């Protein structure tokens, strides 16, 4: 406004200087120029709003008071209900689960599929620990599992983490779960805890009948065979090839050698002393690694059996970590079980802070062992004895396995998933249309002895 006044004043003075001398009547604009009321005021939003509120009959109370509009009433009621839910304190907990995965399609939840997570979340919903939104969208509860076990794989100490109310009753949860799934305990963890990313290592075991280590040209039965000390030492020596940081691109599907995620670190891999159950000798292969890929453990076992049985040489295992593509046989998934999940760094940092506990679960060891002896081991052992899944695999797949398949053929064989019942050799023969080769391989299978 001041700038405009100065501009008008300069024009007035220039007009006065150029005017002829004498009694000349100049335009009377100076008084109007100095009258500030004649200029339009700038809009003052705050003062206008304040004046508008003062003119209201309710003095602005309608903003916080009762609203006549039914739509606004519903909005306020919804916001109040959300506020009430937010008042419920939710803490981050981790649960210790054990389950037999014989009749399940893995741990991770999938639509229209029987999984461990589906039954577990359903139990939490029935005891009102989670609402419908949490049941449908588990990410709202920050749900995470430590390991994603595949179809048919069991677990003795699976860990899941999520946010829940503090009134947790394990008896109510277990009452809503089937007998093959148990929640042994739970512990309060830090709010940023993630059971998957903060896991330092995992330990798996593979329960296997020792007849699988018999020479391929020796005729024996699973009831009569007993593992000798020489073979026992040979197995443990061969398992040392897997230790350390190795490139396991040949031990999973669709993984390139130059993919950094193919590098995995194995801390230990041993075979424990065999034991006899129901007249059949079994042994446990225990592997402790930082992390594992899909089918990795089963292929490690498959490569081991191929060498011990004399179907290939130890060079196959050593060369499998090199860039060249080698197809490693994949052992059945029946005997695989998640044994332990390790949180060493978390325990070191938060285990003795006075608020949180160490995630070691020693106090539940008796319950875990009882569950394994009742539900996990009998399922594996009885099914192995009755169906002879390992013997069938040794005869029909391992004996005819080709280690030099190209990547395209291997992808076709692996595409069936964790439990592909299709015969690998049959697929390969149909793809190559080589009837004579198929017939010759069928004759070889008939002559295989266990």
KEKOLRO-951306 format. One record per residue (C-alpha): residue in three letters; chain; x, y, z; residue number from 0. Coordinates in steps of 0.5 Angstrom, whole numbers, plus 500, padded with zeros to 3 digits. Layout:
N
  residu  chaine   c1   c2   c3  num
     ALA       A    X    Y    Z  NUM
...
//
This chain:
450
  residu  chaine   c1   c2   c3  num
     UNK       A  500  500  500    0
     UNK       A  506  505  502    1
     UNK       A  509  504  495    2
     UNK       A  502  505  491    3
     UNK       A  502  512  495    4
     UNK       A  509  514  493    5
     UNK       A  508  512  486    6
     UNK       A  501  517  486    7
     UNK       A  505  522  490    8
     UNK       A  510  522  485    9
     UNK       A  505  523  479   10
     UNK       A  502  529  482   11
     UNK       A  508  533  483   12
     UNK       A  510  532  476   13
     UNK       A  503  534  474   14
     UNK       A  504  540  478   15
     UNK       A  511  542  475   16
     UNK       A  509  541  468   17
     UNK       A  502  546  469   18
     UNK       A  502  553  467   19
     UNK       A  503  558  472   20
     UNK       A  497  562  475   21
     UNK       A  491  560  478   22
     UNK       A  490  553  476   23
     UNK       A  486  549  479   24
     UNK       A  489  542  480   25
     UNK       A  485  536  481   26
     UNK       A  483  535  489   27
     UNK       A  486  528  489   28
     UNK       A  491  528  495   29
     UNK       A  486  528  500   30
     UNK       A  483  522  497   31
     UNK       A  490  519  497   32
     UNK       A  491  520  504   33
     UNK       A  484  517  506   34
     UNK       A  486  509  508   35
     UNK       A  479  507  508   36
     UNK       A  478  508  501   37
     UNK       A  483  502  500   38
     UNK       A  481  495  500   39
     UNK       A  483  492  506   40
     UNK       A  487  485  506   41
     UNK       A  483  479  508   42
     UNK       A  484  477  515   43
     UNK       A  482  470  516   44
     UNK       A  483  469  523   45
     UNK       A  479  475  525   46
     UNK       A  474  473  520   47
     UNK       A  473  466  523   48
     UNK       A  473  469  530   49
     UNK       A  467  474  528   50
     UNK       A  464  468  525   51
     UNK       A  464  464  531   52
     UNK       A  462  469  536   53
     UNK       A  456  470  531   54
     UNK       A  454  463  532   55
     UNK       A  448  462  537   56
     UNK       A  452  456  540   57
     UNK       A  458  460  541   58
     UNK       A  462  454  537   59
     UNK       A  460  449  542   60
     UNK       A  457  445  536   61
     UNK       A  464  443  534   62
     UNK       A  466  439  540   63
     UNK       A  458  438  542   64
     UNK       A  452  434  539   65
     UNK       A  452  434  531   66
     UNK       A  445  434  528   67
     UNK       A  448  431  522   68
     UNK       A  447  423  523   69
     UNK       A  453  422  518   70
     UNK       A  458  426  523   71
     UNK       A  455  422  529   72
     UNK       A  457  415  525   73
     UNK       A  464  418  524   74
     UNK       A  465  420  531   75
     UNK       A  462  414  534   76
     UNK       A  467  410  529   77
     UNK       A  473  414  532   78
     UNK       A  471  413  539   79
     UNK       A  471  406  538   80
     UNK       A  478  406  535   81
     UNK       A  481  410  540   82
     UNK       A  478  405  545   83
     UNK       A  482  399  542   84
     UNK       A  488  404  542   85
     UNK       A  488  404  549   86
     UNK       A  489  396  550   87
     UNK       A  496  395  551   88
     UNK       A  499  390  546   89
     UNK       A  506  388  547   90
     UNK       A  511  384  543   91
     UNK       A  511  376  545   92
     UNK       A  515  370  542   93
     UNK       A  512  363  542   94
     UNK       A  515  357  543   95
     UNK       A  511  352  538   96
     UNK       A  512  344  537   97
     UNK       A  508  341  531   98
     UNK       A  508  334  527   99
     UNK       A  508  337  520  100
     UNK       A  506  330  517  101
     UNK       A  499  332  515  102
     UNK       A  500  340  513  103
     UNK       A  503  343  507  104
     UNK       A  508  347  511  105
     UNK       A  509  352  516  106
     UNK       A  507  359  512  107
     UNK       A  500  361  511  108
     UNK       A  497  360  504  109
     UNK       A  490  361  502  110
     UNK       A  485  354  502  111
     UNK       A  491  350  505  112
     UNK       A  492  347  511  113
     UNK       A  498  350  515  114
     UNK       A  501  350  522  115
     UNK       A  500  358  522  116
     UNK       A  493  357  520  117
     UNK       A  491  353  526  118
     UNK       A  495  357  530  119
     UNK       A  492  364  528  120
     UNK       A  485  361  529  121
     UNK       A  486  359  536  122
     UNK       A  489  366  538  123
     UNK       A  482  368  535  124
     UNK       A  478  364  538  125
     UNK       A  481  366  545  126
     UNK       A  480  373  543  127
     UNK       A  488  375  543  128
     UNK       A  487  377  536  129
     UNK       A  481  381  533  130
     UNK       A  478  379  526  131
     UNK       A  483  385  523  132
     UNK       A  489  382  526  133
     UNK       A  487  375  523  134
     UNK       A  486  377  516  135
     UNK       A  492  382  516  136
     UNK       A  497  378  520  137
     UNK       A  502  384  519  138
     UNK       A  498  389  523  139
     UNK       A  500  384  529  140
     UNK       A  508  384  526  141
     UNK       A  507  377  526  142
     UNK       A  513  373  524  143
     UNK       A  516  366  524  144
     UNK       A  523  364  525  145
     UNK       A  523  358  520  146
     UNK       A  519  357  514  147
     UNK       A  518  349  514  148
     UNK       A  516  346  508  149
     UNK       A  511  340  507  150
     UNK       A  511  335  511  151
     UNK       A  517  338  516  152
     UNK       A  516  338  523  153
     UNK       A  519  342  528  154
     UNK       A  521  341  536  155
     UNK       A  522  349  537  156
     UNK       A  519  353  532  157
     UNK       A  519  361  534  158
     UNK       A  514  366  532  159
     UNK       A  513  373  534  160
     UNK       A  507  378  534  161
     UNK       A  504  383  538  162
     UNK       A  498  381  543  163
     UNK       A  494  383  549  164
     UNK       A  498  381  556  165
     UNK       A  493  376  558  166
     UNK       A  495  370  555  167
     UNK       A  493  363  557  168
     UNK       A  497  358  554  169
     UNK       A  491  352  557  170
     UNK       A  486  356  553  171
     UNK       A  490  356  547  172
     UNK       A  492  349  547  173
     UNK       A  485  347  548  174
     UNK       A  483  350  541  175
     UNK       A  489  347  537  176
     UNK       A  490  340  535  177
     UNK       A  494  335  539  178
     UNK       A  500  335  534  179
     UNK       A  501  342  535  180
     UNK       A  503  345  542  181
     UNK       A  505  352  545  182
     UNK       A  510  350  550  183
     UNK       A  511  357  553  184
     UNK       A  512  365  551  185
     UNK       A  516  370  553  186
     UNK       A  516  378  553  187
     UNK       A  521  381  548  188
     UNK       A  523  388  545  189
     UNK       A  518  392  541  190
     UNK       A  523  391  535  191
     UNK       A  524  384  536  192
     UNK       A  523  380  529  193
     UNK       A  524  372  530  194
     UNK       A  526  371  523  195
     UNK       A  532  377  522  196
     UNK       A  534  376  529  197
     UNK       A  535  369  529  198
     UNK       A  543  367  529  199
     UNK       A  543  360  526  200
     UNK       A  538  354  526  201
     UNK       A  539  347  527  202
     UNK       A  536  341  523  203
     UNK       A  536  334  524  204
     UNK       A  534  328  519  205
     UNK       A  532  322  522  206
     UNK       A  534  316  517  207
     UNK       A  534  309  517  208
     UNK       A  541  306  517  209
     UNK       A  540  301  511  210
     UNK       A  540  308  507  211
     UNK       A  548  307  508  212
     UNK       A  548  300  505  213
     UNK       A  552  299  499  214
     UNK       A  548  299  493  215
     UNK       A  550  292  490  216
     UNK       A  549  289  497  217
     UNK       A  542  285  498  218
     UNK       A  540  287  505  219
     UNK       A  533  289  509  220
     UNK       A  532  294  514  221
     UNK       A  531  290  519  222
     UNK       A  537  286  518  223
     UNK       A  542  292  517  224
     UNK       A  546  295  522  225
     UNK       A  551  300  521  226
     UNK       A  559  298  522  227
     UNK       A  564  303  525  228
     UNK       A  568  304  519  229
     UNK       A  562  307  515  230
     UNK       A  560  311  521  231
     UNK       A  566  314  521  232
     UNK       A  566  315  513  233
     UNK       A  560  319  514  234
     UNK       A  562  324  519  235
     UNK       A  568  325  515  236
     UNK       A  564  326  508  237
     UNK       A  560  331  512  238
     UNK       A  566  335  513  239
     UNK       A  566  337  506  240
     UNK       A  559  342  507  241
     UNK       A  562  346  513  242
     UNK       A  564  353  513  243
     UNK       A  562  358  508  244
     UNK       A  560  355  501  245
     UNK       A  556  356  495  246
     UNK       A  550  352  495  247
     UNK       A  547  354  488  248
     UNK       A  547  347  486  249
     UNK       A  543  345  493  250
     UNK       A  537  349  491  251
     UNK       A  533  350  485  252
     UNK       A  533  356  480  253
     UNK       A  540  359  483  254
     UNK       A  546  362  480  255
     UNK       A  553  361  482  256
     UNK       A  554  369  482  257
     UNK       A  548  370  486  258
     UNK       A  550  372  493  259
     UNK       A  545  369  497  260
     UNK       A  547  362  495  261
     UNK       A  553  363  500  262
     UNK       A  551  359  506  263
     UNK       A  555  358  513  264
     UNK       A  555  351  516  265
     UNK       A  558  351  523  266
     UNK       A  557  343  524  267
     UNK       A  554  337  521  268
     UNK       A  555  330  524  269
     UNK       A  551  323  525  270
     UNK       A  550  321  532  271
     UNK       A  550  314  535  272
     UNK       A  545  310  531  273
     UNK       A  539  307  535  274
     UNK       A  534  301  534  275
     UNK       A  526  302  534  276
     UNK       A  521  297  532  277
     UNK       A  527  292  530  278
     UNK       A  530  298  525  279
     UNK       A  536  302  526  280
     UNK       A  536  309  525  281
     UNK       A  541  315  526  282
     UNK       A  540  322  526  283
     UNK       A  544  327  522  284
     UNK       A  544  334  525  285
     UNK       A  546  340  522  286
     UNK       A  547  347  525  287
     UNK       A  548  353  520  288
     UNK       A  546  360  519  289
     UNK       A  541  359  514  290
     UNK       A  538  354  509  291
     UNK       A  535  355  502  292
     UNK       A  529  351  499  293
     UNK       A  531  343  499  294
     UNK       A  538  345  501  295
     UNK       A  539  340  507  296
     UNK       A  535  334  503  297
     UNK       A  540  335  497  298
     UNK       A  546  335  502  299
     UNK       A  543  328  505  300
     UNK       A  542  326  498  301
     UNK       A  549  327  496  302
     UNK       A  552  324  502  303
     UNK       A  548  318  501  304
     UNK       A  550  317  493  305
     UNK       A  557  317  495  306
     UNK       A  557  312  501  307
     UNK       A  553  307  497  308
     UNK       A  558  308  492  309
     UNK       A  554  311  486  310
     UNK       A  559  317  485  311
     UNK       A  565  319  488  312
     UNK       A  567  325  493  313
     UNK       A  569  329  488  314
     UNK       A  561  330  486  315
     UNK       A  560  334  493  316
     UNK       A  567  338  492  317
     UNK       A  565  340  485  318
     UNK       A  558  342  487  319
     UNK       A  561  348  490  320
     UNK       A  564  351  484  321
     UNK       A  560  355  478  322
     UNK       A  559  349  474  323
     UNK       A  552  346  474  324
     UNK       A  551  339  478  325
     UNK       A  544  336  479  326
     UNK       A  545  333  486  327
     UNK       A  539  328  488  328
     UNK       A  534  330  493  329
     UNK       A  533  326  499  330
     UNK       A  525  325  502  331
     UNK       A  523  330  506  332
     UNK       A  519  325  511  333
     UNK       A  525  325  516  334
     UNK       A  527  332  516  335
     UNK       A  525  336  523  336
     UNK       A  527  343  526  337
     UNK       A  530  342  532  338
     UNK       A  533  349  535  339
     UNK       A  533  356  533  340
     UNK       A  539  360  536  341
     UNK       A  538  367  539  342
     UNK       A  545  368  541  343
     UNK       A  546  376  540  344
     UNK       A  539  377  543  345
     UNK       A  541  373  549  346
     UNK       A  547  377  550  347
     UNK       A  544  384  549  348
     UNK       A  538  383  553  349
     UNK       A  538  377  556  350
     UNK       A  540  380  563  351
     UNK       A  537  387  562  352
     UNK       A  533  386  568  353
     UNK       A  526  386  564  354
     UNK       A  527  381  558  355
     UNK       A  529  373  559  356
     UNK       A  534  369  555  357
     UNK       A  531  365  549  358
     UNK       A  533  359  551  359
     UNK       A  527  355  553  360
     UNK       A  531  350  558  361
     UNK       A  525  350  563  362
     UNK       A  521  347  557  363
     UNK       A  525  341  555  364
     UNK       A  521  336  559  365
     UNK       A  515  338  555  366
     UNK       A  519  338  548  367
     UNK       A  522  331  549  368
     UNK       A  515  328  551  369
     UNK       A  512  331  545  370
     UNK       A  517  329  540  371
     UNK       A  517  322  543  372
     UNK       A  509  322  542  373
     UNK       A  508  325  536  374
     UNK       A  514  327  532  375
     UNK       A  519  321  532  376
     UNK       A  513  315  532  377
     UNK       A  510  319  526  378
     UNK       A  517  319  522  379
     UNK       A  519  312  524  380
     UNK       A  512  308  523  381
     UNK       A  511  311  516  382
     UNK       A  518  309  514  383
     UNK       A  517  302  517  384
     UNK       A  510  301  514  385
     UNK       A  511  305  507  386
     UNK       A  519  304  506  387
     UNK       A  519  311  503  388
     UNK       A  527  311  504  389
     UNK       A  528  305  500  390
     UNK       A  523  307  495  391
     UNK       A  527  313  493  392
     UNK       A  534  309  493  393
     UNK       A  531  304  488  394
     UNK       A  527  309  484  395
     UNK       A  531  315  484  396
     UNK       A  538  315  487  397
     UNK       A  540  309  483  398
     UNK       A  538  312  476  399
     UNK       A  540  320  478  400
     UNK       A  544  323  473  401
     UNK       A  548  329  475  402
     UNK       A  550  332  469  403
     UNK       A  542  335  467  404
     UNK       A  542  342  464  405
     UNK       A  539  347  468  406
     UNK       A  532  347  464  407
     UNK       A  531  340  465  408
     UNK       A  533  340  472  409
     UNK       A  528  346  473  410
     UNK       A  523  341  470  411
     UNK       A  524  336  475  412
     UNK       A  524  341  481  413
     UNK       A  518  345  479  414
     UNK       A  514  340  483  415
     UNK       A  515  342  489  416
     UNK       A  517  339  496  417
     UNK       A  514  333  495  418
     UNK       A  514  331  488  419
     UNK       A  511  324  487  420
     UNK       A  513  324  479  421
     UNK       A  519  320  477  422
     UNK       A  524  324  475  423
     UNK       A  527  319  470  424
     UNK       A  520  318  467  425
     UNK       A  520  326  466  426
     UNK       A  527  326  463  427
     UNK       A  525  320  458  428
     UNK       A  519  323  456  429
     UNK       A  522  330  455  430
     UNK       A  528  327  451  431
     UNK       A  523  322  447  432
     UNK       A  528  316  448  433
     UNK       A  524  310  449  434
     UNK       A  530  305  449  435
     UNK       A  534  309  454  436
     UNK       A  528  309  459  437
     UNK       A  527  301  458  438
     UNK       A  534  300  459  439
     UNK       A  534  304  466  440
     UNK       A  527  300  468  441
     UNK       A  531  294  467  442
     UNK       A  537  297  471  443
     UNK       A  532  299  477  444
     UNK       A  529  292  477  445
     UNK       A  536  289  478  446
     UNK       A  538  294  484  447
     UNK       A  539  291  491  448
     UNK       A  538  294  498  449
//
